[in-house]
Amino acid sequence: MRLGRPARAAIIGLALTLGAVACSAGGSTTASAPPASAGGLEKTKIKIATLPAIDNAALYVAIDQKLFEKEGLEVTPQVVQASPEAIPMLLNGEIDAMFGNYVSMFQAHDKGALKLRILAEGSRAAPDSLSIMALPNSPIKTAKDLEGKTINVNVLRNFQELALMQVLKANNVDPASIKYVPVTFQNIMASWKSGQIDAAYLGEPMVTAATSREGARKILDPASGPAKEFPISGYVSTQDWYDKNPKVAAAFQRAIHNAAKLMETNRESVAKVLPTFTQIDAATAATVTFPYFSSNDNPARLQRVADWMLEAKWLSKSIDVKALMSPTTSG
């Protein structure tokens, strides 16, 4: 389900891991199962590392709507600023699971730093939720004009670069000609206006703000063509934790999926929680474009991320994503 673009938005420091409130038509990994609480959970209190970003909203909606409570779980979010920051916490047992982008998770799994278990899919990129933009006086008019130019990313060799690589190729642009530079979200506008970057890689609500305040022009949608509904982030733990807590994992997954289903038809449920864990105020939350949230899990959809990483030589070997995914226990 596609929700409308905002009439206004603020330029804020927001993790660029955005993607709309909708479930995919793709199949889930297994059939339904009875609630885990019926058989007793291995534990009832868990800590989840989260990011201050829109695409993490399902967790907070599940808390607000008492969906975890219905599963017999008490979930405590622990906010971190970047996915890699939470990996040592996960390995040390300080947290039970974490929310993070798949590229970082697959890289850690490939290096042997993390034996990964995917508990539930999170967000997917939605049309116009990400944008490559040029300022009004820029000579960049088309995708082809991006060749040889400098573009910002939050972190080098991550999902932003991975998705754009495929979209550039689809638009007959040589991805190798692009220079990527890491720029913090707070510094994007200053870097852009001073000419340190030629085009800006933005996500909502910055897309709308740049359009209305700077007269910026959209050059390319990184969530289009081959990167349509590109999976960005999800909820993961370790295989060891999953083996010890399969009923907890199933209960957690059900609550996340049920939150996503609610969010498909109830925009207010999302707008209500955004100011509690992001820098988005209530006025902006009421109008901003949301990502896609997954109310089921699709291994074929997620395999695309690992395959593109292997193609880009960001992995040493192929990853069978389905083997890392938890059975879907929600209807």
TORZADO-218965 format. One record per residue (C-alpha): residue in three letters; z, x, y. Coordinates in steps of 0.25 Angstrom, whole numbers, plus 5000, padded with zeros to 4 digits. Example, Ala and Ser with C-alpha at 12.3 -4.5 7.8 and 13.67 -1.06 7.14 Angstrom:
! TORZADO-218965
ALA503150494982/SER502950554996/
***
This chain:
! TORZADO-218965
MET500050005000/ARG499650065014/LEU500550035025/GLY500050035040/ARG500050165049/PRO501150165059/ALA500950125074/ARG501850245078/ALA502550365071/ALA503350485075/ILE502950625073/ILE504050675064/GLY504450785055/LEU504050705042/ALA503750765028/LEU502250755026/THR502350685013/LEU501850555016/GLY501050465008/ALA501250245009/VAL502050145002/ALA501250104989/CYS501250124974/SER500050174967/ALA499250094957/GLY499350214948/GLY500050204935/SER501450254932/THR501850354922/THR502550254912/ALA502950104911/SER504150034916/ALA505550064911/PRO506949994913/PRO507850044924/ALA508550174922/SER509850104926/ALA509850014914/GLY510050144905/GLY510950214914/LEU510550334924/GLU510950474921/LYS511450484935/THR511550384947/LYS511550474959/ILE510350564962/LYS509950654974/ILE508550654979/ALA507950754988/THR507050684998/LEU506150715010/PRO506250655024/ALA504850595022/ILE504250455021/ASP503750475007/ASN505150485002/ALA505450345007/ALA505450284993/LEU506750354990/TYR507450295002/VAL506850165000/ALA507450164986/ILE508850204992/ASP508750095003/GLN508249984993/LYS509350024983/LEU508250044972/PHE508950174967/GLU510250094967/LYS509549984958/GLU509250104948/GLY510650144948/LEU510350274957/GLU511050324969/VAL509950414976/THR510350514987/PRO509250574995/GLN509350725000/VAL508350755011/VAL507550885010/GLN506450935020/ALA505450985009/SER505250964994/PRO505451104990/GLU506851104997/ALA507251004986/ILE506751084974/PRO507951174973/MET508951054975/LEU508250984963/LEU508351104954/ASN509751134958/GLY510150984955/GLU510550954969/ILE509650834969/ASP509050754957/ALA507650734963/MET506850764975/PHE505650704983/GLY504550804986/ASN503050824987/TYR502350844974/VAL501650974978/SER502951044980/MET503550984967/PHE502351024958/GLN502351164964/ALA503851184960/HIS503551124946/ASP502351224945/LYS503151344949/GLY504251304939/ALA505251284950/LEU505451134946/LYS505151064933/LEU504750934940/ARG504950784937/ILE504350684946/LEU505250564947/ALA504350474955/GLU503150484964/GLY503450474979/SER502350464990/ARG500850474991/ALA499950505003/ALA499450375009/PRO498150365018/ASP498450415032/SER499850455029/LEU499350595030/SER498350645040/ILE497650775044/MET497550755060/ALA496850825072/LEU497250815086/PRO496350745096/ASN495750875101/SER495550945088/PRO494150975083/ILE494550925069/LYS493750795067/THR493550785052/ALA494050845039/LYS493050955039/ASP493551005052/LEU494851035046/GLU494251155039/GLY494851285043/LYS495951215051/THR497451225050/ILE498351105045/ASN499851085044/VAL500551055031/ASN502051045029/VAL502051145018/LEU500951235013/ARG500351194999/ASN500951054998/PHE500450914997/GLN499850905011/GLU498951025008/LEU498650974994/ALA498150834998/LEU497350885010/MET496650995001/GLN496050884993/VAL495650795005/LEU495050905012/LYS494150935000/ALA493750794999/ASN493350805014/ASN492450925011/VAL493451015018/ASP493851155012/PRO495351145010/ALA495451295010/SER495051305024/ILE496251235029/LYS497451315034/TYR498851245031/VAL500051285039/PRO501451235037/VAL501951155049/THR503251075049/PHE503150925053/GLN503850945066/ASN502851055070/ILE501550985066/MET501250925080/ALA501551055087/SER500751135078/TRP499651035079/LYS499551025094/SER499751175096/GLY498551205087/GLN499251275075/ILE498651165066/ASP497251105068/ALA497550975061/ALA498850915057/TYR499250865043/LEU500150745046/GLY500850625039/GLU501350495044/PRO502050475054/MET501450595060/VAL500050545058/THR500250425067/ALA501050495077/ALA499950605078/THR498850505080/SER499550415090/ARG500250535098/GLU499250645097/GLY497950565095/ALA497750645082/ARG496550615073/LYS496650605058/ILE495650705051/LEU495950685036/ASP496950605027/PRO497550695017/ALA497950575009/SER496450535007/GLY495350554997/PRO495850634985/ALA497250634991/LYS497350484992/GLU498850444988/PHE499150594986/PRO500550604979/ILE501450674989/SER502950664985/GLY503850614974/TYR505250614968/VAL505450734958/SER506550794950/THR506650904939/GLN506250874924/ASP507650914920/TRP508350814930/TYR507350704925/ASP507750734910/LYS509150714913/ASN508950594922/PRO507750514917/LYS508450374920/VAL508850424934/ALA507350464936/ALA506850334932/ALA507750254941/PHE507450344952/GLN505950324950/ARG506050174949/ALA506850164962/ILE505750254969/HIS504650174963/ASN505350044967/ALA505550094981/ALA504050124983/LYS503649984978/LEU504549924988/MET503950014999/GLU502549964996/THR502849825002/ASN504149855010/ARG503749955022/GLU505149925028/SER505849985016/VAL505250115019/ALA505350105035/LYS506850075033/VAL507150205026/LEU506250305033/PRO507150335045/THR508250365035/PHE507650495029/THR506450535038/GLN506250555053/ILE505450425054/ASP506150325063/ALA506150175061/ALA505050145070/THR504150245064/ALA504550205050/ALA504150065052/THR502750095055/VAL502350235048/THR501350245037/PHE502050265023/PRO501550345011/TYR501250294998/PHE502550284989/SER502350274974/SER502950164966/ASN502450224953/ASP502050364948/ASN500650404945/PRO500450544938/ALA498950544940/ARG499150524955/LEU500250634955/GLN499350734946/ARG498450744958/VAL499450824966/ALA499650924955/ASP498150944952/TRP497850964966/MET498951074967/LEU498351144955/GLU496951134961/ALA497551204974/LYS498251304965/TRP499651264970/LEU500051254955/SER499951354944/LYS499651254933/SER499351104932/ILE500451004932/ASP500450874924/VAL501150784934/LYS501350664924/ALA502250754915/LEU503150774927/MET503250624931/SER504350534927/PRO503950404919/THR503850294928/THR504950194925/SER504650094937/GLY503749974935/
***
